[in-house]
Amino acid sequence: MEDEHLMSADQQRLVLAVVDALNNGLDVHTAVRATLAPPPNSADVDTVLRILALAPVAFKRGERPAAVLARILTAIEIFSEGGELVPHRPVCEVEDRY
């Protein structure tokens, strides 16, 4: 696995397994525990689920697990270098009443 200085190989495998389970409509905890050896604890799976819900990651069902992992690694890298993890928002909204 790449970027082991940001996330361990085991952490990366966990993220990939969680995303795969979500994409396949499986019970995440059951599927991940059956996929990985040694099986992760529930708290670790719950942590990944919370990370996937963060705005900078913005997981959507059907995405390739590797693409989601890449976004997580990018967010970690930005944060570790002192950057801010700010969700994308439009710069301005134009009100067109005419």
Buried (B, 14 or more C-beta within 10 A) or exposed (E): EEBEEBBEEEBBBBBBBBBBBBBEEBEBBEBBBEBBEEBBEEEBBBBBBEBBEBEBBEBEEEBEBEEBBEBBBBBBEBEEEEEEEEEEEEEEEEEEEE
